Each structure stands twice: as C-alpha cells, then as structure tokens.
Amino acid sequence: MGYTGQGNGEGRPYARVSRDPEHDWVFAGVGDDELIGDLPSLVIGYGAAGFEIDRHDPVVGSPAGSVVLATASGFSDSYQACSEEVLVSDSRQAGTVNDRVRSDLVLLDHPSGGRVFSVGSIAWCGCLSADGYENSVARVTGNVLEEFLR
C-alpha cells in the first residue's frame, strides 16, 4: 500500500473485488453487491474513500501475499495522482483518467500469524457513525477487529 493521490471533492464507496470464500468473514453482514461506504462522511461529505487515498501496487512495494478485497475508483478530477509518481506534469493525472487514482482495502496475513488490514483512506473513519453505526463501514471494521482479537 502506498499513497496514490488526494483531492477535496466528494469521496467514493468501495466495491468488493475479492470473492474468495476465505475472506467472507471481512464482509459478514454486508450484501454481496453492496457498496462499502456509500454513505455520508464526517470528513469529506460523502464516501469512505477520499481526501487522501492509498492503493495496492507491488511496483511501489506492496508485499507479496497481500490481497485486494475491495476498490474505490471513479474519483472526480479534483483528485490528482501524487506528485511523487509524476515525472512530467500533464493532463492525465486526474481521477477520471488515471487508474492509479484509487483506494484499495487490503488484507495481509503474515506466516507468523500477524495480520494487517489497510483501508487505504483517511476518510474511512468519517463514515463509521453513519446511520447510528449500522452501516457497511462499521460492519467491516467490527468484523476485522473481532477476527484480529481472536
């Protein structure tokens, strides 16, 4: 995972990409096709992915064995790719034209038993309290915390 972009526009929800039954526990209580974080946000007004976003990419150091569980994409042009990855400024760095401007939910299991769950967005926590904590972001967060406590 690494910093990939930022913006001040409305955020985006995540769409599940992993259908591996091994990861079903992460999404318990969330509908199969339900968008995660398709909610009001206290951080950016709307969406669990926004403001500053991170993506999974082995080219920039995402570890082998890490799994992308869900992805938020389709950001507006107010979201721009991070300057660290732009060698020459051009008009192809905005959210509507650059597929690197995305946010990924990632799970990594270490052989020694340790685990990492990354939400890839500063705005994730801004959706936790929506609908009195009865929402997809709160469910996924609770599922991961409960599993990690085992």
Phi and psi in degrees as a GROMACS rama.xvg file:
@    title "Ramachandran Plot"
@    xaxis  label "Phi"
@    yaxis  label "Psi"
@TYPE xy
-158.835  155.978  GLY-2
-56.943  128.676  TYR-3
-123.285  -24.2145  THR-4
-179.83  176.062  GLY-5
-156.661  163.897  GLN-6
-171.123  169.194  GLY-7
-109.354  1.71277  ASN-8
-81.1636  179.982  GLY-9
-57.1724  143.302  GLU-10
-80.4682  -175.256  GLY-11
-131.707  153.959  ARG-12
-85.3237  165.291  PRO-13
-95.7676  143.4  TYR-14
-111.206  132.433  ALA-15
-63.4287  133.266  ARG-16
-116.172  -26.8392  VAL-17
-86.0849  124.662  SER-18
-113.1  13.5646  ARG-19
-68.4634  123.307  ASP-20
-56.4455  -21.8946  PRO-21
-62.7649  -21.4876  GLU-22
-108.254  7.61832  HIS-23
-58.6747  -31.1966  ASP-24
-59.1847  -31.9957  TRP-25
-61.8358  -36.6639  VAL-26
-102.124  11.8336  PHE-27
-55.4112  129.591  ALA-28
87.3342  -0.273384  GLY-29
-113.239  132.145  VAL-30
-59.9419  149.681  GLY-31
-52.6761  -39.596  ASP-32
-110.967  11.6369  ASP-33
-70.7783  132.71  GLU-34
-73.7826  139.945  LEU-35
-96.4962  119.007  ILE-36
83.2271  26.9227  GLY-37
-85.1226  65.1564  ASP-38
-144.383  162.578  LEU-39
-61.6058  146.474  PRO-40
-125.49  138.329  SER-41
-75.7168  -13.5994  LEU-42
-91.5937  -49.0608  VAL-43
-128.796  10.4657  ILE-44
95.4012  -40.2569  GLY-45
-161.312  140.403  TYR-46
92.8089  141.391  GLY-47
-80.8709  -16.361  ALA-48
-112.415  118.897  ALA-49
174.5  178.45  GLY-50
66.5651  -75.0005  PHE-51
-125.199  130.331  GLU-52
-126.846  153.026  ILE-53
-125.436  150.864  ASP-54
-129.903  156.65  ARG-55
-83.8499  129.728  HIS-56
-162.074  108.431  ASP-57
-57.6163  -27.3118  PRO-58
-62.8275  -31.7965  VAL-59
-105.732  15.8364  VAL-60
111.849  4.28562  GLY-61
-61.7854  130.857  SER-62
-69.8534  148.378  PRO-63
-59.1041  143.963  ALA-64
90.2282  -11.2825  GLY-65
-77.4744  146.019  SER-66
-123.124  129.484  VAL-67
-80.8627  119.609  VAL-68
-91.922  -36.6315  LEU-69
-155.783  156.071  ALA-70
-136.086  139.394  THR-71
-108.737  124.665  ALA-72
-140.878  -174.556  SER-73
77.6713  28.7139  GLY-74
-68.0668  153.93  PHE-75
-73.3388  174.606  SER-76
-72.8637  -6.25988  ASP-77
-70.2631  -15.4876  SER-78
-94.4256  127.016  TYR-79
-122.515  147.622  GLN-80
-60.7688  149.612  ALA-81
-65.6968  143.525  CYS-82
-65.2238  -23.56  SER-83
-63.0715  -23.6503  GLU-84
-104.383  2.65069  GLU-85
-105.494  109.279  VAL-86
-78.5587  -34.9819  LEU-87
-136.938  126.829  VAL-88
-62.9612  136.662  SER-89
-155.044  -176.51  ASP-90
-88.1762  10.5131  SER-91
-108.505  32.4698  ARG-92
-112.39  2.69845  GLN-93
-90.5737  161.177  ALA-94
-56.1627  -31.1102  GLY-95
-81.1606  -12.4665  THR-96
-125.902  -9.41988  VAL-97
-115.732  111.609  ASN-98
-71.2307  -8.26634  ASP-99
-78.9627  -14.8346  ARG-100
-83.8973  84.851  VAL-101
-153.188  167.937  ARG-102
-127.589  133.834  SER-103
-119.256  139.403  ASP-104
-89.3497  125.706  LEU-105
-131.148  141.748  VAL-106
-122.326  135.65  LEU-107
-130.888  124.396  LEU-108
-104.329  124.293  ASP-109
-88.8403  146.452  HIS-110
-56.8271  -29.6444  PRO-111
-80.9235  -0.371419  SER-112
106.883  -11.221  GLY-113
-72.718  156.714  GLY-114
-140.532  151.342  ARG-115
-130.373  132.901  VAL-116
-123.539  122.645  PHE-117
-119.417  129.972  SER-118
-91.2372  -13.7638  VAL-119
68.2484  21.2376  GLY-120
-160.847  137.441  SER-121
-66.6407  -30.0078  ILE-122
-77.1287  -10.7499  ALA-123
-49.6354  -51.9677  TRP-124
-64.2844  -23.3661  CYS-125
-67.7325  -13.7474  GLY-126
-101.44  -8.51662  CYS-127
-54.1648  -43.1736  LEU-128
-86.2671  -3.43066  SER-129
-57.5424  140.991  ALA-130
54.1931  40.5946  ASP-131
62.1174  35.8985  GLY-132
68.8172  14.615  TYR-133
-102.653  77.0897  GLU-134
-154.433  172.426  ASN-135
-64.8297  -37.2943  SER-136
-66.5896  -45.1221  VAL-137
-64.4263  -39.0354  ALA-138
-64.9546  -48.6447  ARG-139
-61.8797  -45.0991  VAL-140
-59.7927  -46.6785  THR-141
-63.1442  -41.8  GLY-142
-60.2546  -44.5719  ASN-143
-67.0292  -46.1861  VAL-144
-61.3322  -43.6668  LEU-145
-62.3922  -43.3177  GLU-146
-64.8652  -42.3443  GLU-147
-67.7178  -26.5928  PHE-148
-76.0434  -17.2823  LEU-149
